[in-house]
Amino acid sequence: MAKNNNNTDEPLEKQLWKSADKLRKNIDAAEYKHVVLGLIFLRYISDAFEELYAKLNSGSDEYAGADPEDRDEYKAENVFFVPEKARWSYLLAEAKKPTIGKTVDDAMDLIEKENPSLRDVLPKVYARGNLDPASLGGLIDMIGNIAMGEAKQRSADVLGHVFEYFLGEFALAEGKKGGQFYTPRSVVELLVEMLEPSQGRVFDPCCGSGGMFVQSEKFVAEHQGRLNDISIYGQESNQTTWRLAKMNLAIRGIDSSQVKWNNEGSFLNDAHKDLKADFVIANPPFNDSDWSGELLRGDGRWKFGQPPNGNANYAWIQHFLYHLSPSGQAGFVLAKGALTSKSSGEGDIRQALIEARLVDCVVNLPAKLFLNTQIPASLWFLSRNKANGKFRNRVDEILFIDARNLGHLINRRTREFSEEDIQQIASTYHNWRNPDGDYEDVKGFCFSAPLARVRELDYVLTPGRYVGLPDEEDDFDFNERFTQLRAELEGQLAEEAELKARILENLGKVQYE
């Protein structure tokens, strides 16, 4: 949480969001996010540049004889070079002028010319007619007032946190479209906490705005590891989303040189054909029917069966496996239907994966976690070597966790996991796979199923089929449960009423067109 710089109890990032949202006026959130996030990024690289500039200009100690205008000095310290008319101090001085939009666009162009790794990444949307110069000037003032310490790392921490918070808020504001570039923070945290990517190659072939990579780096830092011990590889087919990822990673100081964009996508144009990753962490599109499966019949990645043309779920699973090293692990989100589907050969592929001892753990997720869909989802964890020395031998077992009753609503439509929820699920998995773990089955929550039991249930992987019903608690509070159910029903009725109102509104528009 970013530190507050006034007397209110509200976190800084929430105050900033409210201020930025007021200035949005009638601009669509999908467009406005590039305006705000681009400015936050510009503030970050300018702060980092000006800090190093001051050291070079002082000429003291290791900087004796250095030229503050020498681009190589900044490259050596992994700092972007910012030309004079793109520096934050210059933009602040110009913020009240009616030409501020063109000034910011020009600044973005100048930065891209000086820094090849940012070419075609930064937004140039500030001189558009629907962005009022006064509102833009207000945004620049607001972002300029974010309080930070002197160090570059402090700037990265605060602005990185604000950037990440704003990504989530814009995703909420956009609704379904927002889910295309953003995986909810608590889901990302859960995936990373369960996989524990402390060193090696981390790969996400549908990386969105880069949240999996940021969280992996956070995990290493929080567990006293060395950030240089992991390297990231990614791919994204949507160019505007890829730009967000590049900025999101740059503001954290994460090398994104291996995060690639191409509009054909990972199946048709695999940018990392020879990569064997230690960890795959991903949230692929649910039930994607437009994945060009008919063009990839007989592809070398389909070791366990040809995925159906009308659904990419099992294509993604095999794509992930193809890129795993001999001891690699994968954790990913998938539509819940993939746990049971038998259509178009999917059941045969699932059986082959299970019999190959690749499926390690399955987690059933609660509803309303994802912004872009109401489709129920689950987490899959695969391991290339379930008998390896790092963990205990669990070759003939699969852990099932039913987390449908965890999480809390943050609004009528959106649920998230708390830190306690994340730790409960992750520690269950760790205790199960670790040699010295104290795992026990818990009715209604988790069950370690022998492979024979999975065969009995015809290779269905729905956790609810294995964990059973929870033991009734002696202190069950009927009134509390009734109140909870009534609140959920009222929320559903409100959603239905809103949907009906929209339908009637659209019908009215059609009649008058």
PLY file of the C-alpha trace (Angstrom):
ply
format ascii 1.0
element vertex 513
property float x
property float y
property float z
element edge 512
property int vertex1
property int vertex2
end_header
0.00 0.00 0.00
1.41 3.40 -0.94
1.99 5.71 1.98
-0.52 8.45 2.61
0.78 12.03 2.49
-2.09 13.77 4.29
-4.21 13.34 7.38
-6.95 11.07 6.02
-6.94 7.34 6.66
-7.55 6.55 2.99
-4.53 5.07 1.15
-2.76 7.37 -1.29
-3.60 5.25 -4.34
-7.34 5.46 -3.58
-7.18 9.24 -3.20
-5.32 9.48 -6.51
-7.82 7.24 -8.24
-10.74 9.38 -7.10
-8.97 12.52 -8.32
-8.08 10.97 -11.67
-11.60 9.60 -12.12
-13.11 13.06 -11.55
-10.91 14.45 -14.31
-12.02 11.67 -16.69
-15.39 13.33 -17.34
-16.92 11.70 -20.44
-13.85 9.82 -21.70
-14.28 6.04 -21.89
-12.22 4.12 -19.30
-10.62 1.98 -22.02
-9.15 5.11 -23.59
-8.50 7.05 -20.39
-6.30 4.34 -18.86
-3.61 5.02 -21.46
-3.69 8.74 -20.61
-3.20 8.20 -16.87
-0.87 5.21 -16.93
1.34 6.86 -19.54
1.78 9.90 -17.27
2.59 7.73 -14.22
5.22 5.95 -16.30
6.64 9.26 -17.51
6.90 10.51 -13.94
8.77 7.35 -12.92
11.40 7.39 -15.66
11.89 11.13 -15.23
12.46 10.75 -11.47
14.97 7.95 -12.03
16.75 9.98 -14.70
16.93 13.18 -12.67
18.28 11.37 -9.62
21.15 9.92 -11.66
21.59 13.22 -13.51
22.23 14.98 -10.18
24.85 12.41 -9.19
26.62 12.65 -12.54
26.50 16.43 -12.42
28.04 16.53 -8.93
31.16 14.73 -10.21
31.83 13.26 -6.79
33.40 9.88 -5.97
32.65 7.29 -8.68
31.02 9.98 -10.86
34.14 12.15 -11.12
34.52 13.46 -14.67
31.14 12.08 -15.77
29.04 13.91 -18.36
25.36 14.13 -17.27
24.27 14.40 -20.92
26.10 11.22 -21.99
23.49 8.57 -22.87
25.90 5.72 -22.08
26.09 6.76 -18.42
22.38 6.07 -18.05
22.46 2.86 -20.05
25.19 1.52 -17.76
22.91 2.05 -14.73
19.78 0.66 -16.43
18.12 4.09 -16.39
16.15 5.49 -19.34
17.60 8.68 -20.83
14.99 11.47 -20.77
15.57 14.49 -23.08
15.14 17.94 -21.55
11.69 18.62 -23.09
10.36 15.29 -21.84
11.40 15.70 -18.20
8.72 15.96 -15.57
9.89 19.37 -14.39
9.41 20.70 -17.94
5.91 19.19 -18.24
4.89 20.67 -14.88
5.98 24.10 -16.10
3.90 23.66 -19.29
0.87 22.02 -17.62
-1.40 25.10 -17.64
-0.86 25.93 -21.31
-3.53 25.01 -23.91
-0.86 23.18 -25.92
0.00 20.74 -23.11
-1.48 17.78 -25.04
0.96 18.19 -27.93
3.79 18.80 -25.46
3.17 15.43 -23.79
2.84 13.60 -27.12
6.14 15.15 -28.24
7.73 14.07 -24.95
6.67 10.47 -25.55
8.16 10.60 -29.05
11.45 11.99 -27.74
11.75 9.26 -25.10
11.09 6.50 -27.64
13.76 7.88 -29.96
16.33 7.89 -27.17
15.41 4.46 -25.78
14.98 1.70 -28.40
13.44 -0.73 -25.87
10.46 1.65 -25.54
9.87 2.08 -29.26
6.15 1.81 -30.16
5.32 1.33 -26.47
4.35 4.74 -25.10
0.89 6.29 -25.68
0.58 9.42 -27.85
-3.05 10.24 -27.06
-2.75 13.56 -25.25
-3.56 16.01 -28.06
-6.91 14.38 -28.90
-9.93 16.65 -28.98
-11.87 14.78 -26.27
-9.12 15.37 -23.68
-9.58 18.83 -22.22
-6.18 20.62 -21.73
-7.28 21.83 -18.30
-8.09 18.28 -17.19
-4.76 17.05 -18.56
-2.96 19.81 -16.69
-4.83 18.78 -13.54
-3.72 15.16 -14.01
-0.09 16.24 -14.40
-0.32 18.30 -11.21
-1.95 15.39 -9.37
0.68 12.86 -10.42
3.40 15.43 -9.74
2.19 15.66 -6.14
2.75 11.97 -5.37
5.15 12.08 -2.43
8.25 9.88 -2.63
11.72 9.65 -1.14
14.86 10.54 -3.03
15.93 7.09 -4.13
15.03 5.57 -7.48
13.88 2.41 -5.69
11.41 4.41 -3.62
10.05 5.93 -6.82
9.63 2.47 -8.32
7.88 1.17 -5.20
5.36 4.01 -4.93
4.67 4.60 -8.61
4.75 0.86 -9.33
2.11 0.31 -6.66
-0.03 3.18 -7.97
0.34 1.87 -11.55
-0.75 -1.62 -10.46
-3.69 -0.27 -8.43
-4.85 1.88 -11.36
-4.66 -1.13 -13.71
-7.07 -2.95 -11.43
-9.43 0.02 -11.09
-9.51 0.58 -14.85
-10.23 -3.11 -15.35
-13.18 -2.81 -12.96
-14.38 0.32 -14.74
-14.20 -1.41 -18.13
-15.95 -4.57 -16.93
-15.69 -7.46 -19.37
-13.24 -5.70 -21.67
-10.98 -4.95 -18.72
-10.58 -8.63 -17.97
-8.78 -9.07 -21.28
-5.68 -7.28 -20.00
-5.92 -7.84 -16.25
-5.97 -10.93 -14.05
-7.31 -10.10 -10.57
-4.50 -9.46 -8.12
-5.58 -12.08 -5.58
-5.67 -14.81 -8.25
-2.17 -13.87 -9.42
-0.92 -13.87 -5.83
-2.41 -17.32 -5.24
-0.82 -18.82 -8.36
2.61 -17.39 -7.51
2.39 -18.29 -3.82
1.57 -21.90 -4.71
4.28 -22.28 -7.37
7.03 -20.39 -5.47
9.10 -19.28 -8.50
12.34 -18.46 -6.67
14.79 -19.04 -9.52
14.86 -20.01 -13.18
12.86 -19.08 -16.25
9.26 -17.85 -15.81
7.01 -17.98 -18.90
3.55 -16.58 -19.65
2.49 -17.01 -23.30
-0.66 -14.86 -22.86
0.80 -12.31 -20.47
-1.75 -9.46 -20.54
-0.37 -6.46 -18.66
2.41 -8.50 -17.03
0.93 -9.11 -13.58
2.31 -12.67 -13.31
5.85 -11.37 -13.83
5.51 -8.52 -11.34
4.15 -10.87 -8.68
6.93 -13.40 -9.33
9.53 -10.69 -8.75
7.70 -9.64 -5.58
7.75 -13.23 -4.36
11.51 -13.48 -4.81
12.10 -10.15 -3.06
9.80 -11.02 -0.15
11.59 -14.34 0.39
15.06 -12.78 0.44
15.99 -14.17 -2.95
17.98 -12.45 -5.69
15.93 -10.87 -8.46
18.62 -11.76 -11.00
17.93 -15.44 -10.28
14.75 -15.37 -12.37
14.28 -14.31 -15.98
10.95 -13.70 -17.66
9.60 -14.67 -21.07
6.22 -13.69 -22.41
4.00 -13.14 -25.40
0.86 -11.07 -26.00
-1.29 -10.81 -29.14
-3.03 -7.51 -28.29
-0.64 -4.63 -28.97
-2.22 -2.10 -26.61
-2.13 -4.68 -23.80
1.51 -5.50 -24.64
2.32 -1.80 -24.29
0.78 -1.80 -20.81
2.91 -4.83 -19.93
6.11 -3.16 -21.13
5.39 -0.05 -19.04
4.28 -2.11 -16.03
7.55 -4.07 -16.10
9.77 -1.06 -16.82
8.38 0.85 -13.85
9.46 -2.11 -11.69
12.90 -2.27 -13.26
12.14 -5.73 -14.72
13.87 -6.68 -17.98
11.09 -7.12 -20.54
13.28 -7.73 -23.59
11.85 -11.25 -23.93
8.21 -10.13 -23.68
7.12 -10.22 -27.32
4.12 -8.97 -29.27
2.67 -10.44 -32.44
-0.93 -10.28 -33.58
-1.01 -13.94 -34.66
-0.82 -15.20 -31.08
1.14 -17.97 -29.35
-0.36 -20.89 -31.27
0.31 -19.67 -34.81
3.49 -17.72 -34.07
5.32 -19.03 -31.02
7.88 -16.36 -30.20
9.81 -18.69 -27.85
9.86 -21.95 -29.79
12.96 -23.34 -28.09
12.21 -22.14 -24.55
12.03 -24.72 -21.77
10.79 -22.86 -18.72
11.06 -23.76 -15.05
7.68 -22.16 -14.37
4.67 -21.42 -16.56
2.10 -19.08 -14.98
-0.86 -18.02 -17.12
-4.49 -17.01 -17.45
-5.43 -17.91 -21.04
-8.75 -16.86 -22.64
-11.58 -19.11 -21.44
-13.05 -21.54 -24.02
-11.50 -19.66 -26.95
-13.20 -20.88 -30.13
-11.20 -18.66 -32.50
-7.71 -20.11 -31.98
-7.06 -21.38 -35.54
-7.03 -25.02 -34.51
-7.86 -26.15 -38.05
-4.50 -24.72 -39.21
-2.55 -26.66 -36.58
-3.66 -30.24 -37.05
-0.80 -32.61 -36.30
1.25 -29.90 -34.58
4.19 -31.23 -32.56
2.82 -29.75 -29.35
-0.21 -32.06 -29.30
1.54 -35.00 -27.63
-1.57 -36.06 -25.73
-4.18 -35.61 -28.46
-5.51 -33.18 -31.05
-7.40 -30.31 -29.34
-10.85 -29.57 -30.80
-11.07 -26.71 -33.29
-13.87 -25.09 -31.30
-12.12 -24.81 -27.91
-8.51 -23.93 -27.07
-8.48 -25.15 -23.45
-6.54 -28.34 -24.11
-4.38 -26.62 -26.71
-3.24 -24.19 -23.98
-2.52 -27.05 -21.55
-0.34 -28.83 -24.11
1.32 -25.57 -25.14
2.30 -25.01 -21.51
3.62 -28.57 -21.18
5.61 -28.22 -24.40
7.48 -25.30 -22.87
8.20 -26.90 -19.47
11.68 -28.10 -18.61
12.10 -31.74 -17.44
11.51 -30.62 -13.84
9.26 -27.64 -14.66
5.96 -26.75 -13.04
2.91 -24.93 -14.40
0.05 -23.13 -12.69
-2.78 -21.63 -14.72
-6.44 -20.62 -14.78
-8.89 -22.59 -16.90
-12.65 -22.68 -17.37
-14.16 -25.23 -14.98
-15.75 -27.14 -17.85
-12.32 -28.48 -18.80
-12.36 -30.60 -15.62
-15.19 -32.78 -16.94
-15.59 -32.22 -20.69
-15.55 -35.27 -22.94
-16.55 -33.57 -26.19
-14.34 -33.72 -29.28
-11.70 -35.87 -27.60
-11.08 -33.61 -24.59
-11.83 -36.48 -22.18
-9.21 -38.64 -23.88
-6.60 -35.87 -23.64
-7.38 -35.35 -19.95
-7.06 -39.10 -19.30
-3.70 -39.16 -21.08
-2.43 -36.22 -18.98
-3.52 -37.95 -15.76
-2.02 -41.31 -16.72
1.24 -39.54 -17.62
1.33 -38.38 -13.97
1.43 -34.73 -14.95
-1.56 -33.34 -13.00
-0.42 -32.35 -9.50
-3.24 -30.28 -8.01
-6.63 -28.81 -8.95
-8.29 -25.90 -7.12
-11.99 -25.10 -7.54
-12.49 -21.31 -7.47
-15.48 -19.29 -6.22
-17.71 -17.35 -8.61
-17.24 -13.64 -9.45
-13.43 -13.60 -9.24
-12.99 -12.57 -12.88
-14.10 -9.33 -14.46
-14.59 -10.54 -18.01
-16.68 -13.64 -17.47
-19.19 -15.36 -15.19
-17.91 -18.76 -16.36
-16.81 -20.84 -13.32
-13.03 -21.29 -13.20
-10.41 -23.53 -11.66
-6.65 -23.57 -11.17
-4.53 -26.40 -12.57
-1.03 -27.25 -11.37
1.09 -29.55 -13.50
4.50 -31.00 -12.72
6.84 -32.62 -15.23
8.50 -34.66 -12.47
6.37 -35.51 -9.46
9.10 -37.82 -8.15
11.84 -35.19 -8.11
14.09 -34.67 -5.10
12.88 -31.16 -4.31
9.50 -32.45 -3.08
8.18 -35.83 -1.96
7.25 -38.52 -4.46
3.54 -38.05 -5.23
3.45 -39.75 -8.63
0.22 -41.64 -8.03
-1.65 -38.87 -6.20
-3.54 -35.70 -7.11
-4.48 -33.05 -4.56
-7.98 -31.58 -4.85
-8.89 -28.31 -3.10
-12.41 -26.87 -3.11
-12.11 -23.13 -2.43
-15.61 -22.15 -3.56
-16.55 -20.93 -0.09
-13.51 -18.69 0.33
-13.16 -15.05 -0.69
-15.28 -11.98 0.02
-17.30 -9.57 -2.12
-15.73 -6.15 -2.74
-18.84 -5.05 -4.65
-21.99 -6.72 -6.00
-20.19 -8.27 -8.94
-16.65 -8.91 -7.80
-15.09 -11.26 -5.26
-11.47 -11.49 -4.15
-9.35 -13.68 -1.87
-7.96 -12.27 1.37
-4.34 -12.87 2.39
-5.63 -15.49 4.84
-7.50 -17.29 2.03
-4.37 -17.33 -0.13
-2.24 -18.68 2.70
-4.82 -21.37 3.56
-4.88 -22.71 -0.02
-1.14 -22.37 -0.66
-0.07 -23.90 2.66
-2.39 -26.87 2.04
-0.61 -27.52 -1.26
2.86 -27.00 0.24
2.17 -29.27 3.21
0.89 -31.93 0.82
3.89 -31.92 -1.52
6.70 -31.18 0.97
8.48 -34.19 2.55
8.12 -32.74 6.05
4.59 -31.34 5.56
1.77 -32.07 8.01
-0.99 -32.44 5.44
-4.36 -33.96 6.38
-7.54 -34.36 4.31
-10.29 -31.94 5.39
-13.86 -32.87 4.47
-15.40 -30.31 2.18
-12.04 -28.60 1.49
-9.18 -30.88 0.43
-8.47 -34.51 -0.44
-5.36 -36.32 -1.65
-6.78 -38.76 -4.19
-4.90 -41.89 -5.27
-4.83 -42.40 -9.02
-7.09 -45.43 -8.60
-9.85 -43.18 -7.24
-9.51 -40.81 -10.23
-9.88 -43.79 -12.56
-13.01 -44.87 -10.68
-14.54 -41.45 -11.34
-13.70 -41.73 -15.06
-10.91 -39.12 -14.95
-13.21 -36.29 -13.88
-11.15 -33.65 -12.01
-13.88 -31.64 -10.26
-12.66 -31.18 -6.64
-16.21 -31.39 -5.26
-16.38 -35.04 -6.38
-13.44 -35.90 -4.13
-13.46 -33.67 -1.06
-16.98 -34.60 0.03
-19.24 -32.51 2.26
-17.88 -30.66 5.28
-18.67 -31.93 8.76
-21.49 -29.86 10.25
-20.13 -27.43 12.82
-21.71 -27.43 16.28
-21.80 -23.64 16.38
-23.60 -23.23 13.04
-25.35 -19.85 13.06
-28.64 -20.17 11.14
-29.40 -16.43 11.27
-25.98 -15.50 9.96
-26.25 -17.99 7.08
-29.80 -16.81 6.27
-28.63 -13.18 6.17
-25.74 -14.15 3.88
-28.02 -16.02 1.46
-30.53 -13.15 1.42
-27.75 -10.65 0.58
-26.55 -12.88 -2.27
-30.11 -13.22 -3.61
-30.67 -9.45 -3.43
-27.43 -8.92 -5.37
-28.55 -11.33 -8.09
-31.98 -9.66 -8.33
-30.33 -6.24 -8.61
-28.13 -7.50 -11.45
-31.16 -8.91 -13.27
-33.04 -5.62 -12.85
-30.08 -3.69 -14.22
-29.81 -6.04 -17.20
-33.54 -5.67 -17.95
-33.21 -1.87 -17.76
-30.36 -1.93 -20.27
-32.31 -4.17 -22.64
-35.33 -1.84 -22.49
-33.09 1.18 -23.01
-31.49 -0.39 -26.09
-34.89 -1.40 -27.46
-36.01 2.21 -27.08
-32.99 3.40 -29.03
-33.73 0.92 -31.83
-37.33 2.15 -32.11
-36.23 5.75 -32.59
-33.42 5.07 -35.06
0 1
1 2
2 3
3 4
4 5
5 6
6 7
7 8
8 9
9 10
10 11
11 12
12 13
13 14
14 15
15 16
16 17
17 18
18 19
19 20
20 21
21 22
22 23
23 24
24 25
25 26
26 27
27 28
28 29
29 30
30 31
31 32
32 33
33 34
34 35
35 36
36 37
37 38
38 39
39 40
40 41
41 42
42 43
43 44
44 45
45 46
46 47
47 48
48 49
49 50
50 51
51 52
52 53
53 54
54 55
55 56
56 57
57 58
58 59
59 60
60 61
61 62
62 63
63 64
64 65
65 66
66 67
67 68
68 69
69 70
70 71
71 72
72 73
73 74
74 75
75 76
76 77
77 78
78 79
79 80
80 81
81 82
82 83
83 84
84 85
85 86
86 87
87 88
88 89
89 90
90 91
91 92
92 93
93 94
94 95
95 96
96 97
97 98
98 99
99 100
100 101
101 102
102 103
103 104
104 105
105 106
106 107
107 108
108 109
109 110
110 111
111 112
112 113
113 114
114 115
115 116
116 117
117 118
118 119
119 120
120 121
121 122
122 123
123 124
124 125
125 126
126 127
127 128
128 129
129 130
130 131
131 132
132 133
133 134
134 135
135 136
136 137
137 138
138 139
139 140
140 141
141 142
142 143
143 144
144 145
145 146
146 147
147 148
148 149
149 150
150 151
151 152
152 153
153 154
154 155
155 156
156 157
157 158
158 159
159 160
160 161
161 162
162 163
163 164
164 165
165 166
166 167
167 168
168 169
169 170
170 171
171 172
172 173
173 174
174 175
175 176
176 177
177 178
178 179
179 180
180 181
181 182
182 183
183 184
184 185
185 186
186 187
187 188
188 189
189 190
190 191
191 192
192 193
193 194
194 195
195 196
196 197
197 198
198 199
199 200
200 201
201 202
202 203
203 204
204 205
205 206
206 207
207 208
208 209
209 210
210 211
211 212
212 213
213 214
214 215
215 216
216 217
217 218
218 219
219 220
220 221
221 222
222 223
223 224
224 225
225 226
226 227
227 228
228 229
229 230
230 231
231 232
232 233
233 234
234 235
235 236
236 237
237 238
238 239
239 240
240 241
241 242
242 243
243 244
244 245
245 246
246 247
247 248
248 249
249 250
250 251
251 252
252 253
253 254
254 255
255 256
256 257
257 258
258 259
259 260
260 261
261 262
262 263
263 264
264 265
265 266
266 267
267 268
268 269
269 270
270 271
271 272
272 273
273 274
274 275
275 276
276 277
277 278
278 279
279 280
280 281
281 282
282 283
283 284
284 285
285 286
286 287
287 288
288 289
289 290
290 291
291 292
292 293
293 294
294 295
295 296
296 297
297 298
298 299
299 300
300 301
301 302
302 303
303 304
304 305
305 306
306 307
307 308
308 309
309 310
310 311
311 312
312 313
313 314
314 315
315 316
316 317
317 318
318 319
319 320
320 321
321 322
322 323
323 324
324 325
325 326
326 327
327 328
328 329
329 330
330 331
331 332
332 333
333 334
334 335
335 336
336 337
337 338
338 339
339 340
340 341
341 342
342 343
343 344
344 345
345 346
346 347
347 348
348 349
349 350
350 351
351 352
352 353
353 354
354 355
355 356
356 357
357 358
358 359
359 360
360 361
361 362
362 363
363 364
364 365
365 366
366 367
367 368
368 369
369 370
370 371
371 372
372 373
373 374
374 375
375 376
376 377
377 378
378 379
379 380
380 381
381 382
382 383
383 384
384 385
385 386
386 387
387 388
388 389
389 390
390 391
391 392
392 393
393 394
394 395
395 396
396 397
397 398
398 399
399 400
400 401
401 402
402 403
403 404
404 405
405 406
406 407
407 408
408 409
409 410
410 411
411 412
412 413
413 414
414 415
415 416
416 417
417 418
418 419
419 420
420 421
421 422
422 423
423 424
424 425
425 426
426 427
427 428
428 429
429 430
430 431
431 432
432 433
433 434
434 435
435 436
436 437
437 438
438 439
439 440
440 441
441 442
442 443
443 444
444 445
445 446
446 447
447 448
448 449
449 450
450 451
451 452
452 453
453 454
454 455
455 456
456 457
457 458
458 459
459 460
460 461
461 462
462 463
463 464
464 465
465 466
466 467
467 468
468 469
469 470
470 471
471 472
472 473
473 474
474 475
475 476
476 477
477 478
478 479
479 480
480 481
481 482
482 483
483 484
484 485
485 486
486 487
487 488
488 489
489 490
490 491
491 492
492 493
493 494
494 495
495 496
496 497
497 498
498 499
499 500
500 501
501 502
502 503
503 504
504 505
505 506
506 507
507 508
508 509
509 510
510 511
511 512
